[in-house]
């Protein structure tokens, strides 16, 4: 299963006709941005992203051809090295600015709005998920995810200041409302349920590779990287993708 550009364009047209992007922005506008110091310490994950959010970012980038061309090699590299090397979000520029800040996903917008207790509880959940993934890769493929990847933690930000934090119940309401938009794409067979829970970077990777191919290549690259700290296969992939942008 691959994200065909033809279907992406159909989805964008559908979203525009139904005013889904306006509805998404209305939800975003409920979140006070707060005072962020721009340290980028939180920008270390391929955050979970709804399909409508991916479409919103995709259509933003397609009107900025040079930016799309510059970002995609970094995005592809991040996708294939995500489980072996911790690095900053590929949408960050060298100066720490977010290249898609105007259309960043809900998860990014909500960072800093959680209480310290909520933040720690979320880390415990993510840690257990990472440990389970590590056990799976080790048992199934004989590959072990590095400890610093499994246990990586984005620390709670004490510097972030906001007048009105989004409460837990409000966050859930936002998620539910976006999911209602999302379900329309599934009902109209514009996207498969296999893509539920996809990360931002993965959405873009799946425009180049189908899920099965991406999985096989990731395993190959992980094995190469574990042996030598680099991957010839990855270099070839990135060069190939440059010609497709």
C-alpha positions in Angstrom: 0.0 0.0 0.0 1.5 3.3 -1.1 0.3 6.9 -0.9 -0.2 7.7 -4.6 0.1 11.4 -5.5 -3.0 11.1 -7.6 -5.0 10.0 -4.4 -3.3 12.7 -2.4 -4.5 15.4 -4.8 -8.0 13.9 -4.8 -8.0 14.0 -1.0 -6.8 17.6 -1.0 -9.6 18.6 -3.4 -12.1 16.7 -1.3 -10.9 18.4 1.8 -11.2 21.8 0.2 -14.7 21.1 -1.1 -15.8 20.0 2.4 -14.0 22.9 4.0 -12.0 20.4 6.2 -8.9 22.5 6.2 -10.9 25.5 7.5 -12.3 23.2 10.2 -8.8 22.0 11.1 -7.5 25.6 11.4 -10.5 26.5 13.6 -9.4 23.7 16.0 -5.8 24.9 15.8 -6.8 28.4 16.6 -8.3 27.2 19.9 -4.7 26.6 21.1 -2.8 29.5 22.6 0.7 29.3 21.1 2.4 30.6 24.3 5.9 31.9 24.8 8.4 29.4 23.4 12.1 30.1 23.8 12.9 28.2 20.6 15.4 25.7 22.2 14.0 22.9 19.9 14.7 20.3 22.6 11.1 19.0 22.0 11.6 18.7 18.2 13.0 15.2 18.3 10.1 13.0 17.2 8.1 12.1 14.1 4.9 13.0 15.9 1.6 11.2 15.3 -0.2 13.1 12.6 -3.7 12.8 11.2 -4.2 12.3 7.5 -5.9 15.7 7.2 -2.9 17.3 8.9 -0.5 15.5 6.5 -2.6 16.9 3.5 -2.5 20.3 5.1 1.3 20.2 5.2 1.6 18.6 1.8 -0.4 21.3 0.0 1.6 23.9 1.9 4.9 22.5 0.7 3.8 21.8 -2.9 3.4 25.5 -3.4 6.9 26.0 -2.2 8.8 23.8 -4.6 12.3 24.7 -3.5 11.4 23.9 0.1 9.9 20.6 -0.8 13.0 19.7 -2.7 15.3 20.7 0.1 13.3 18.9 2.8 12.5 15.5 1.3 16.1 14.0 1.4 16.3 14.9 5.1 12.8 13.4 5.7 13.7 10.2 4.0 17.0 9.9 5.8 15.2 10.5 9.2 12.6 7.8 8.4 15.1 5.1 7.7 17.5 6.0 10.6 14.8 6.7 13.2 15.3 3.5 15.0 19.1 3.6 15.0 20.1 7.2 15.4 18.4 10.0 17.4 18.3 13.3 15.5 16.2 16.5 15.3 13.0 16.7 13.3 13.9 17.0 9.6 11.5 19.9 9.2 13.8 22.1 11.4 16.1 24.5 9.6 19.8 24.9 10.7 18.8 28.0 12.7 16.2 26.1 14.7 13.2 27.5 12.9 10.4 25.2 11.9 10.0 25.2 8.1 6.3 24.1 8.5 5.5 26.2 11.6 2.3 27.6 10.1 0.9 24.2 9.4 2.5 22.1 12.2 0.5 19.2 13.6 -1.7 19.2 16.7 0.9 17.3 18.8 3.4 20.1 18.2 0.9 22.8 19.0 0.0 21.1 22.3 3.5 20.6 23.6 3.9 22.6 26.8 0.2 22.6 27.6 0.4 19.4 29.6 1.0 19.4 33.3 4.3 17.9 34.5 2.3 14.9 35.8 0.7 14.3 32.4 4.1 14.7 30.7 5.7 12.0 32.9 2.7 9.7 32.5 3.0 10.1 28.7 6.7 9.3 28.8 6.1 6.1 30.8 3.6 5.0 28.1 6.0 5.8 25.3 8.9 4.1 27.1 6.8 0.9 27.4 5.9 1.1 23.7 9.5 1.5 22.8 10.6 -1.5 24.9 7.9 -3.6 23.3 9.1 -2.5 19.8 12.7 -3.4 20.8 11.6 -6.9 22.0 9.8 -7.4 18.7 12.7 -6.4 16.5 15.1 -8.5 18.6 12.9 -11.6 18.6 11.7 -11.3 14.9 14.8 -9.9 13.1 17.7 -10.3 15.6 18.1 -6.5 15.7 18.3 -4.5 18.8 17.3 -0.8 18.9 20.0 1.2 20.7 19.2 2.0 24.4 19.4 5.7 23.9 16.7 5.5 21.3 14.5 3.2 23.4 14.8 5.4 26.5 15.0 8.8 24.9 13.0 11.4 26.8 11.9 14.8 25.9 12.2 16.7 29.2 9.3 18.7 30.6 9.7 22.3 29.5 9.7 24.7 32.5 10.4 27.7 30.2 7.2 27.5 28.2 4.7 30.1 29.4 1.1 30.4 28.4 -1.8 32.3 29.9 -4.3 29.6 29.3 -3.3 26.0 29.0 -5.4 23.5 27.1 -7.0 21.2 29.6 -6.9 17.4 29.1 -10.6 17.1 28.3 -10.2 19.9 25.7 -7.3 18.1 24.1 -9.4 15.0 23.8 -12.2 17.0 22.2 -9.8 18.4 19.6 -8.6 14.9 18.8 -12.1 13.6 18.5 -13.1 16.5 16.2 -10.1 15.9 13.9 -10.8 12.2 13.9 -14.4 13.0 12.7 -12.8 14.8 9.8 -10.4 11.9 9.3 -13.2 9.3 9.1 -14.7 11.0 6.1 -11.6 10.1 4.1 -11.8 6.5 5.1 -15.5 6.3 4.3 -14.8 7.7 0.8 -12.0 5.2 0.4 -9.4 7.9 -0.1 -7.2 6.4 2.5 -6.8 2.9 4.1 -7.1 2.1 7.8 -3.6 0.7 7.6 -2.4 4.3 7.8 -4.1 5.1 11.2 -1.5 6.3 13.7 1.1 7.2 11.1 3.9 9.6 12.1 4.5 12.9 10.2 7.8 11.6 8.6 6.3 8.3 7.7 3.4 9.9 5.7 6.0 11.5 3.4 8.1 8.3 3.2 5.0 6.4 2.0 4.7 8.7 -1.0 7.9 7.2 -2.2 7.6 3.6 -0.9 4.7 1.3 -0.1 4.5 0.0 3.5 6.0 -3.4 2.8 8.9 -2.1 0.7 9.6 0.6 3.3 9.7 -2.0 6.1 12.1 -4.2 4.2 14.4 -1.3 3.3 14.4 -0.1 6.9 15.5 -3.5 8.1 18.3 -3.6 5.6 19.5 -0.1 6.4 19.4 -0.9 10.2 21.6 -3.9 9.7 24.1 -2.0 7.6 24.1 0.9 10.1 24.6 -1.5 13.1 27.7 -2.9 11.4 29.5 0.2 10.0 27.6 3.3 11.3 26.5 4.1 7.8 24.4 2.7 5.0 25.2 2.5 1.3 21.6 1.5 0.6 20.4 4.7 2.3 22.7 6.9 0.2 21.3 5.3 -3.0 17.8 5.8 -1.8 18.3 9.5 -1.1 19.9 10.1 -4.5 17.0 8.3 -6.1 14.4 10.3 -4.2 16.1 13.6 -5.2 15.3 12.8 -8.8 11.7 12.2 -8.0 10.9 15.4 -6.1 
